[in-house]
């Protein structure tokens, strides 16, 4: 059986800044707490993050608006299909409303829902808050 969940958060940065950081190895590593990432900004190209704990490939990229990727972790069984993430970015009064839809998540990996909050959304908020403070 597989699961789908939708998470929303507000990130204190422009959609362009969030999009560019998501698809840049150095910035992705920094905004998610420093774990090494190998990311690129081309469709059909692979990526890996969090010391290769997770990986996939870019399926669709609409600059500053949407990122669609296949996604799996070391916890997936070899028989599990890749899951899929869709990240949409919308300008909000406080920065960017990020909506993440994660589908086809295997039952044994349902904990990744909380992982998005603790390993992505919270460190991203801190990262972009610190970048804003540094510009003042």
C-alpha positions in Angstrom: 0.0 0.0 0.0 1.1 3.6 -0.6 0.3 6.9 1.0 -0.1 10.5 -0.1 0.1 13.6 2.0 0.1 17.3 1.4 2.1 19.8 3.6 2.1 23.6 3.4 4.5 26.1 5.0 5.5 29.7 4.5 9.1 30.3 3.8 10.5 33.8 4.4 12.0 34.2 0.9 10.8 34.9 -2.7 9.6 32.0 -4.9 12.7 32.6 -7.0 15.1 32.3 -4.0 13.4 29.1 -2.8 13.4 27.5 -6.3 17.0 28.4 -6.9 18.2 27.1 -3.5 16.2 23.8 -4.0 18.0 23.1 -7.2 21.6 24.1 -6.3 23.9 21.7 -4.5 25.5 24.2 -2.2 22.4 26.1 -1.3 20.3 22.9 -0.9 22.9 21.6 1.5 22.9 24.8 3.5 19.2 25.3 3.6 18.5 21.8 4.9 21.1 21.8 7.7 24.4 21.2 5.9 24.0 17.5 4.8 25.7 17.1 1.5 23.5 17.3 -1.6 24.1 16.8 -5.3 21.4 18.7 -7.1 20.9 20.1 -10.5 18.4 22.2 -12.4 17.7 20.1 -15.5 14.8 17.7 -16.3 15.7 14.0 -16.3 18.8 14.6 -14.2 19.4 12.8 -10.9 19.8 14.3 -7.5 20.8 13.0 -4.0 20.5 14.7 -0.6 21.2 14.1 3.0 24.3 12.1 2.5 22.5 10.1 -0.2 19.8 9.0 2.2 17.3 10.2 -0.5 17.6 10.4 -4.2 15.6 10.7 -7.4 15.4 12.7 -10.6 13.8 15.9 -11.8 10.6 15.2 -13.8 9.3 18.8 -14.3 10.7 22.2 -13.5 8.8 25.4 -14.0 11.1 28.2 -12.8 10.0 29.8 -9.6 6.7 27.9 -9.6 7.0 24.1 -9.5 9.4 21.3 -9.0 8.4 17.7 -9.6 10.8 14.8 -8.8 10.8 11.1 -8.3 12.0 10.4 -4.7 13.1 7.4 -2.6 15.1 6.7 0.5 17.4 4.0 1.7 14.3 2.7 3.6 12.4 1.8 0.4 12.2 -1.9 -0.4 13.7 -2.8 -3.7 10.2 -3.8 -4.9 8.8 -0.3 -4.0 8.1 2.0 -6.8 9.6 5.5 -6.6 7.5 8.0 -4.8 6.8 11.4 -6.3 7.0 14.9 -4.9 5.5 18.0 -6.3 6.6 21.3 -4.8 4.6 24.4 -5.8 5.7 27.9 -4.9 3.3 30.9 -4.6 4.2 34.4 -3.6 2.6 35.3 -0.2 2.6 38.3 2.0 5.4 36.8 4.2 7.5 35.3 1.3 6.5 32.0 -0.3 3.7 29.6 0.3 5.3 26.2 -0.3 2.9 23.3 -0.9 4.5 19.8 -1.0 2.5 16.8 -2.3 4.3 13.6 -1.7 2.6 10.6 -3.3 3.2 6.8 -3.6 5.0 6.7 -0.2 5.4 3.1 1.0 3.9 2.3 4.4 7.3 1.7 6.0 8.4 5.2 5.0 5.3 7.2 6.2 7.6 8.8 8.8 9.0 11.0 6.0 6.0 13.3 6.4 7.5 14.5 9.7 10.9 14.4 8.1 9.8 17.1 5.7 9.1 19.4 8.6 12.2 18.7 10.6 14.7 18.2 7.8 13.4 20.7 5.3 10.8 23.3 6.4 12.3 24.2 9.8 15.9 24.5 8.6 14.7 26.3 5.4 12.9 28.9 7.5 16.1 29.4 9.6 18.3 29.6 6.5 16.2 32.2 4.8 15.7 34.2 8.0 19.4 34.3 8.5 20.0 35.4 4.8 17.5 38.2 5.4 19.1 39.4 8.6 22.5 39.3 6.8 21.2 41.7 4.2 20.1 44.4 6.7 
